Amino acid sequence: MQKEEMLLQKRLIELSALSWQRGYVTFSDFLNLNELNILHSIPKGELSGTYALFGGYEYAERQMAAFLPDALCYEYHYPIQILKISPLQKKFAEKLTHRDYLGALLNLGIERSKTGDILTLEDGAVVFVHEKIAAFITENLTRIRHTSVMANPVSIESFVYKPSFETIKGTVASVRLDSLLSLAFSSSRTKLSALIEGGSVFVNGKLVTSNGYHPKEGDIISVRKFGRFIYAKCGETTRKGRCFVELHKYI
């Protein structure tokens, strides 16, 4: 484990202990897949209580951890604010990418850990940020590339997002991780096996390095630089014993 990873693990354990000792909920910053795996890998005996994860919406990849005390007697909310970024003049707006939006936020001096997922839409983007920096962004984010923009807060309660999926159906010899990746990304098992063994594949935020791992229906499988998909179901088997599977790949 590298120094930065050890420091993060120590910080997460400290947040857990603080919650337990003082009886209130503590929160981490937004955690990426590797950081979520570090959290999941901490032995239970080193965490003082339980934790929950949320990134502002159901399908979030970057999520905050909430560390919960033993006796929680009040409702809590994650310090997450949703901002809708829109062009001031749609007629003259450029086609902006995820990288454009992220770059504009980082150019304001904002740390990546203070921002969650960025969802690009037809008329702009939605970004999830720590509530402490939301006002700063609304005041200072006025331009992305050559497009003048505005950022306005959106309540989590009113936010509705349904991701777009490509449904992929096919057969596999067995429901192994490498077989599902090969079907999802139309690539050879040999190439994808190297990604698994190299630490680039996560199942529900947990690092998996075994090609023979058997995902469960409903698992979200993420592959760095490739994307992610949901292993939806395994149906009937063919006469040759192959299994019909259905995947929902994020678009």
Secondary structure as a PSIPRED ss2 file (coil, helix, strand):
# PSIPRED VFORMAT (PSIPRED V4.0)

   1 M C   1.000  0.000  0.000
   2 Q C   1.000  0.000  0.000
   3 K H   0.000  1.000  0.000
   4 E H   0.000  1.000  0.000
   5 E H   0.000  1.000  0.000
   6 M H   0.000  1.000  0.000
   7 L H   0.000  1.000  0.000
   8 L H   0.000  1.000  0.000
   9 Q H   0.000  1.000  0.000
  10 K H   0.000  1.000  0.000
  11 R H   0.000  1.000  0.000
  12 L H   0.000  1.000  0.000
  13 I H   0.000  1.000  0.000
  14 E H   0.000  1.000  0.000
  15 L H   0.000  1.000  0.000
  16 S H   0.000  1.000  0.000
  17 A H   0.000  1.000  0.000
  18 L H   0.000  1.000  0.000
  19 S H   0.000  1.000  0.000
  20 W H   0.000  1.000  0.000
  21 Q H   0.000  1.000  0.000
  22 R H   0.000  1.000  0.000
  23 G C   1.000  0.000  0.000
  24 Y C   1.000  0.000  0.000
  25 V C   1.000  0.000  0.000
  26 T E   0.000  0.000  1.000
  27 F E   0.000  0.000  1.000
  28 S C   1.000  0.000  0.000
  29 D C   1.000  0.000  0.000
  30 F C   1.000  0.000  0.000
  31 L E   0.000  0.000  1.000
  32 N C   1.000  0.000  0.000
  33 L H   0.000  1.000  0.000
  34 N H   0.000  1.000  0.000
  35 E H   0.000  1.000  0.000
  36 L H   0.000  1.000  0.000
  37 N H   0.000  1.000  0.000
  38 I H   0.000  1.000  0.000
  39 L H   0.000  1.000  0.000
  40 H H   0.000  1.000  0.000
  41 S H   0.000  1.000  0.000
  42 I C   1.000  0.000  0.000
  43 P C   1.000  0.000  0.000
  44 K H   0.000  1.000  0.000
  45 G H   0.000  1.000  0.000
  46 E H   0.000  1.000  0.000
  47 L C   1.000  0.000  0.000
  48 S C   1.000  0.000  0.000
  49 G C   1.000  0.000  0.000
  50 T E   0.000  0.000  1.000
  51 Y E   0.000  0.000  1.000
  52 A E   0.000  0.000  1.000
  53 L E   0.000  0.000  1.000
  54 F E   0.000  0.000  1.000
  55 G C   1.000  0.000  0.000
  56 G C   1.000  0.000  0.000
  57 Y C   1.000  0.000  0.000
  58 E C   1.000  0.000  0.000
  59 Y C   1.000  0.000  0.000
  60 A C   1.000  0.000  0.000
  61 E C   1.000  0.000  0.000
  62 R C   1.000  0.000  0.000
  63 Q E   0.000  0.000  1.000
  64 M E   0.000  0.000  1.000
  65 A E   0.000  0.000  1.000
  66 A E   0.000  0.000  1.000
  67 F E   0.000  0.000  1.000
  68 L E   0.000  0.000  1.000
  69 P C   1.000  0.000  0.000
  70 D C   1.000  0.000  0.000
  71 A C   1.000  0.000  0.000
  72 L C   1.000  0.000  0.000
  73 C C   1.000  0.000  0.000
  74 Y C   1.000  0.000  0.000
  75 E C   1.000  0.000  0.000
  76 Y C   1.000  0.000  0.000
  77 H C   1.000  0.000  0.000
  78 Y C   1.000  0.000  0.000
  79 P C   1.000  0.000  0.000
  80 I E   0.000  0.000  1.000
  81 Q E   0.000  0.000  1.000
  82 I E   0.000  0.000  1.000
  83 L E   0.000  0.000  1.000
  84 K E   0.000  0.000  1.000
  85 I E   0.000  0.000  1.000
  86 S E   0.000  0.000  1.000
  87 P E   0.000  0.000  1.000
  88 L C   1.000  0.000  0.000
  89 Q C   1.000  0.000  0.000
  90 K H   0.000  1.000  0.000
  91 K H   0.000  1.000  0.000
  92 F H   0.000  1.000  0.000
  93 A C   1.000  0.000  0.000
  94 E C   1.000  0.000  0.000
  95 K C   1.000  0.000  0.000
  96 L C   1.000  0.000  0.000
  97 T C   1.000  0.000  0.000
  98 H H   0.000  1.000  0.000
  99 R H   0.000  1.000  0.000
 100 D H   0.000  1.000  0.000
 101 Y H   0.000  1.000  0.000
 102 L H   0.000  1.000  0.000
 103 G H   0.000  1.000  0.000
 104 A H   0.000  1.000  0.000
 105 L H   0.000  1.000  0.000
 106 L H   0.000  1.000  0.000
 107 N H   0.000  1.000  0.000
 108 L C   1.000  0.000  0.000
 109 G C   1.000  0.000  0.000
 110 I C   1.000  0.000  0.000
 111 E C   1.000  0.000  0.000
 112 R H   0.000  1.000  0.000
 113 S H   0.000  1.000  0.000
 114 K H   0.000  1.000  0.000
 115 T E   0.000  0.000  1.000
 116 G E   0.000  0.000  1.000
 117 D E   0.000  0.000  1.000
 118 I E   0.000  0.000  1.000
 119 L E   0.000  0.000  1.000
 120 T E   0.000  0.000  1.000
 121 L E   0.000  0.000  1.000
 122 E C   1.000  0.000  0.000
 123 D C   1.000  0.000  0.000
 124 G E   0.000  0.000  1.000
 125 A E   0.000  0.000  1.000
 126 V E   0.000  0.000  1.000
 127 V E   0.000  0.000  1.000
 128 F E   0.000  0.000  1.000
 129 V E   0.000  0.000  1.000
 130 H E   0.000  0.000  1.000
 131 E H   0.000  1.000  0.000
 132 K H   0.000  1.000  0.000
 133 I H   0.000  1.000  0.000
 134 A H   0.000  1.000  0.000
 135 A H   0.000  1.000  0.000
 136 F H   0.000  1.000  0.000
 137 I H   0.000  1.000  0.000
 138 T H   0.000  1.000  0.000
 139 E H   0.000  1.000  0.000
 140 N H   0.000  1.000  0.000
 141 L C   1.000  0.000  0.000
 142 T C   1.000  0.000  0.000
 143 R E   0.000  0.000  1.000
 144 I E   0.000  0.000  1.000
 145 R C   1.000  0.000  0.000
 146 H C   1.000  0.000  0.000
 147 T E   0.000  0.000  1.000
 148 S E   0.000  0.000  1.000
 149 V E   0.000  0.000  1.000
 150 M E   0.000  0.000  1.000
 151 A E   0.000  0.000  1.000
 152 N E   0.000  0.000  1.000
 153 P E   0.000  0.000  1.000
 154 V E   0.000  0.000  1.000
 155 S C   1.000  0.000  0.000
 156 I C   1.000  0.000  0.000
 157 E C   1.000  0.000  0.000
 158 S C   1.000  0.000  0.000
 159 F C   1.000  0.000  0.000
 160 V C   1.000  0.000  0.000
 161 Y C   1.000  0.000  0.000
 162 K C   1.000  0.000  0.000
 163 P C   1.000  0.000  0.000
 164 S C   1.000  0.000  0.000
 165 F E   0.000  0.000  1.000
 166 E E   0.000  0.000  1.000
 167 T E   0.000  0.000  1.000
 168 I E   0.000  0.000  1.000
 169 K E   0.000  0.000  1.000
 170 G E   0.000  0.000  1.000
 171 T E   0.000  0.000  1.000
 172 V E   0.000  0.000  1.000
 173 A C   1.000  0.000  0.000
 174 S C   1.000  0.000  0.000
 175 V C   1.000  0.000  0.000
 176 R C   1.000  0.000  0.000
 177 L H   0.000  1.000  0.000
 178 D H   0.000  1.000  0.000
 179 S H   0.000  1.000  0.000
 180 L H   0.000  1.000  0.000
 181 L H   0.000  1.000  0.000
 182 S H   0.000  1.000  0.000
 183 L H   0.000  1.000  0.000
 184 A H   0.000  1.000  0.000
 185 F H   0.000  1.000  0.000
 186 S C   1.000  0.000  0.000
 187 S C   1.000  0.000  0.000
 188 S C   1.000  0.000  0.000
 189 R H   0.000  1.000  0.000
 190 T H   0.000  1.000  0.000
 191 K H   0.000  1.000  0.000
 192 L H   0.000  1.000  0.000
 193 S H   0.000  1.000  0.000
 194 A H   0.000  1.000  0.000
 195 L H   0.000  1.000  0.000
 196 I H   0.000  1.000  0.000
 197 E H   0.000  1.000  0.000
 198 G C   1.000  0.000  0.000
 199 G C   1.000  0.000  0.000
 200 S C   1.000  0.000  0.000
 201 V E   0.000  0.000  1.000
 202 F E   0.000  0.000  1.000
 203 V E   0.000  0.000  1.000
 204 N C   1.000  0.000  0.000
 205 G C   1.000  0.000  0.000
 206 K E   0.000  0.000  1.000
 207 L E   0.000  0.000  1.000
 208 V C   1.000  0.000  0.000
 209 T C   1.000  0.000  0.000
 210 S C   1.000  0.000  0.000
 211 N C   1.000  0.000  0.000
 212 G C   1.000  0.000  0.000
 213 Y C   1.000  0.000  0.000
 214 H C   1.000  0.000  0.000
 215 P C   1.000  0.000  0.000
 216 K C   1.000  0.000  0.000
 217 E C   1.000  0.000  0.000
 218 G C   1.000  0.000  0.000
 219 D C   1.000  0.000  0.000
 220 I E   0.000  0.000  1.000
 221 I E   0.000  0.000  1.000
 222 S E   0.000  0.000  1.000
 223 V E   0.000  0.000  1.000
 224 R C   1.000  0.000  0.000
 225 K C   1.000  0.000  0.000
 226 F C   1.000  0.000  0.000
 227 G E   0.000  0.000  1.000
 228 R E   0.000  0.000  1.000
 229 F E   0.000  0.000  1.000
 230 I E   0.000  0.000  1.000
 231 Y E   0.000  0.000  1.000
 232 A E   0.000  0.000  1.000
 233 K E   0.000  0.000  1.000
 234 C E   0.000  0.000  1.000
 235 G E   0.000  0.000  1.000
 236 E E   0.000  0.000  1.000
 237 T E   0.000  0.000  1.000
 238 T C   1.000  0.000  0.000
 239 R C   1.000  0.000  0.000
 240 K C   1.000  0.000  0.000
 241 G C   1.000  0.000  0.000
 242 R C   1.000  0.000  0.000
 243 C E   0.000  0.000  1.000
 244 F E   0.000  0.000  1.000
 245 V E   0.000  0.000  1.000
 246 E E   0.000  0.000  1.000
 247 L E   0.000  0.000  1.000
 248 H E   0.000  0.000  1.000
 249 K E   0.000  0.000  1.000
 250 Y E   0.000  0.000  1.000
 251 I C   1.000  0.000  0.000
